[in-house]
Amino acid sequence: MESKHQQPVSQRQRQPVPSEERSVVERLVPVWLEETARHDSSAAREARAGWEQGRLSDEAAANLAHWVTARVTDTGFNEDEGPHAEGPVRITPADKETVHRWLTAQGHTI
């Protein structure tokens, strides 16, 4: 969420993001938007519009950060160490960190 003293996303400093990080985000955001649409079509429409314009709202960014954290499916555990979480895409802990870095580079606080 945006605090009273925080600048709007459009006015914050955005940092360049390596293309490999961008490709992880581009792979996961459509899945997030699809899942969001099943639960809150209005929020999904707003988030999709922001994504297509290259600027997620702080609320959408926070939701994406929470979603990717909750949806890590490839934990690196083997069968003896723990369960494998099923999901529509493979999301590793590194993917989660990449999305968080990307959001931070876009000026969001995670």
Phi, psi and chi 1 to 4 in degrees:
 res  aa     phi    psi   chi1   chi2   chi3   chi4
   1 MET       -  154.3  -79.4 -167.0 -148.4      -
   2 GLU   -90.3  129.5 -157.3  166.1  -76.7      -
   3 SER   -82.8  169.6   72.1      -      -      -
   4 LYS   -61.6  -30.9  -66.1  177.9 -173.3  176.7
   5 HIS   -97.1   -0.6  -54.8  -60.7      -      -
   6 GLN   -87.8  140.2 -159.6  171.7   24.2      -
   7 GLN   -72.1  150.6  -65.2  176.6  -28.1      -
   8 PRO   -60.3  152.8  -20.1   28.8      -      -
   9 VAL   -52.8  -41.1  173.7      -      -      -
  10 SER   -63.3  -21.8   60.5      -      -      -
  11 GLN  -100.6   -8.2  -66.4  176.2    5.7      -
  12 ARG   -79.7  156.4  -70.0 -173.9 -140.5  142.7
  13 GLN   -70.9  122.7  179.9   74.7   17.7      -
  14 ARG  -100.0  140.5  -68.7 -175.6  177.8 -164.5
  15 GLN  -106.9  149.1  -59.6  169.3    6.0      -
  16 PRO   -64.9  146.7   13.7  -18.5      -      -
  17 VAL  -120.0  130.8  177.1      -      -      -
  18 PRO   -58.0  147.9  -20.6   29.9      -      -
  19 SER   -61.8  -33.1   62.5      -      -      -
  20 GLU   -67.3  -32.0   61.1  -86.9    2.2      -
  21 GLU   -70.8  -41.6  -71.4 -166.0    0.2      -
  22 ARG   -60.8  -37.9  177.1   74.4 -176.3 -179.1
  23 SER   -66.8  -34.3   67.8      -      -      -
  24 VAL   -64.2  -46.3  168.2      -      -      -
  25 VAL   -62.1  -44.2  173.6      -      -      -
  26 GLU   -65.4  -26.3  -71.3  174.3  -14.3      -
  27 ARG   -76.0  -36.5  176.4  173.3   61.6   85.5
  28 LEU   -92.1  -32.4  -63.3  177.4      -      -
  29 VAL   -59.0  -43.1  165.0      -      -      -
  30 PRO   -59.8  -35.6  -25.9   35.9      -      -
  31 VAL   -67.4  -42.9  178.6      -      -      -
  32 TRP   -61.3  -45.4  165.0   64.6      -      -
  33 LEU   -62.7  -40.3  -70.4  170.8      -      -
  34 GLU   -63.7  -44.9 -177.1  179.3  -47.4      -
  35 GLU   -66.1  -40.8 -174.8  174.2  -46.8      -
  36 THR   -60.8  -40.1  -59.7      -      -      -
  37 ALA   -61.6  -32.9      -      -      -      -
  38 ARG   -69.9  -24.9  -72.4 -166.0  -56.2  -92.7
  39 HIS  -106.3  -30.2  -58.8  -72.9      -      -
  40 ASP  -154.7   88.6 -173.1  -18.5      -      -
  41 SER   -62.0  -34.1   60.1      -      -      -
  42 SER   -66.1  -46.9  176.3      -      -      -
  43 ALA   -63.5  -37.3      -      -      -      -
  44 ALA   -66.1  -42.4      -      -      -      -
  45 ARG   -60.9  -44.9  -85.1 -167.8  -54.5  -83.7
  46 GLU   -64.1  -44.4 -176.0  178.3  -40.5      -
  47 ALA   -65.4  -41.3      -      -      -      -
  48 ARG   -63.2  -42.8 -176.3  177.0  -54.8  -80.2
  49 ALA   -61.4  -43.4      -      -      -      -
  50 GLY   -63.5  -44.7      -      -      -      -
  51 TRP   -59.5  -46.1  170.2 -109.9      -      -
  52 GLU   -66.4  -26.4  -70.3  172.0   -6.1      -
  53 GLN   -91.9   -1.2  -64.6  170.9    7.3      -
  54 GLY    79.8   21.8      -      -      -      -
  55 ARG  -152.9  105.3   53.1 -178.3  169.9   78.3
  56 LEU   -80.5  145.3  -69.7  176.8      -      -
  57 SER   -69.1  163.0   68.9      -      -      -
  58 ASP   -60.7  -37.6  -77.9  -18.2      -      -
  59 GLU   -64.8  -45.3 -179.1  178.3    1.7      -
  60 ALA   -64.2  -40.8      -      -      -      -
  61 ALA   -61.9  -43.9      -      -      -      -
  62 ALA   -63.5  -40.6      -      -      -      -
  63 ASN   -64.2  -41.8  -72.1  -22.6      -      -
  64 LEU   -62.5  -44.2  173.8   57.1      -      -
  65 ALA   -61.0  -43.6      -      -      -      -
  66 HIS   -67.2  -42.2  -68.2  -55.6      -      -
  67 TRP   -60.9  -49.8  176.5   85.3      -      -
  68 VAL   -65.4  -32.9   75.5      -      -      -
  69 THR   -67.2  -43.9  -61.5      -      -      -
  70 ALA   -72.6  -21.8      -      -      -      -
  71 ARG  -102.2   12.1  -61.4  -53.7 -176.2  -86.4
  72 VAL   -57.1  119.0  170.1      -      -      -
  73 THR  -105.8  -23.8   55.0      -      -      -
  74 ASP  -109.4   94.2 -175.5   -5.4      -      -
  75 THR   -84.0   -9.7   60.8      -      -      -
  76 GLY    85.0   -4.2      -      -      -      -
  77 PHE   -77.1  147.6  -68.3  117.5      -      -
  78 ASN   -91.9  179.4   63.3   35.0      -      -
  79 GLU   -58.5  -33.1  -74.7 -175.9   33.1      -
  80 ASP   -75.9  -21.2  -65.0  -27.2      -      -
  81 GLU   -94.9  -23.8  -66.3  173.0  -39.9      -
  82 GLY   169.3  170.9      -      -      -      -
  83 PRO   -75.9  154.7   28.4  -33.9      -      -
  84 HIS   -96.1  124.2  173.1   77.4      -      -
  85 ALA   -81.1  130.6      -      -      -      -
  86 GLU   -84.1  147.9  -67.0  -62.8  -37.2      -
  87 GLY  -168.5  167.3      -      -      -      -
  88 PRO   -70.1  -19.3   24.6  -31.0      -      -
  89 VAL  -140.5  158.0  -66.3      -      -      -
  90 ARG   -82.6  124.8  179.8  176.6  179.3 -136.6
  91 ILE  -126.7  115.7  -57.9  173.7      -      -
  92 THR   -94.2  164.2   66.6      -      -      -
  93 PRO   -56.8  -35.0  -28.7   37.8      -      -
  94 ALA   -65.5  -37.3      -      -      -      -
  95 ASP   -61.5  -43.8  -67.8  -23.8      -      -
  96 LYS   -58.1  -47.6  176.6 -164.7   82.7  158.7
  97 GLU   -63.4  -37.4  -66.5  -57.1  -40.7      -
  98 THR   -62.5  -45.6  -63.4      -      -      -
  99 VAL   -62.6  -42.8  170.7      -      -      -
 100 HIS   -62.2  -42.9  -73.8 -160.6      -      -
 101 ARG   -62.6  -42.5  -92.8 -167.0  -46.1  -84.1
 102 TRP   -62.0  -45.8  179.5   82.2      -      -
 103 LEU   -62.2  -41.6  -71.8  166.7      -      -
 104 THR   -62.8  -41.8  -59.8      -      -      -
 105 ALA   -64.8  -24.4      -      -      -      -
 106 GLN   -83.2   -0.9  -59.8  -57.3  -57.3      -
 107 GLY    99.6    9.2      -      -      -      -
 108 HIS   -92.7  149.8  -62.5  -72.0      -      -
 109 THR   -97.4  123.7  -58.6      -      -      -
 110 ILE  -108.4      -  -56.6  -58.6      -      -
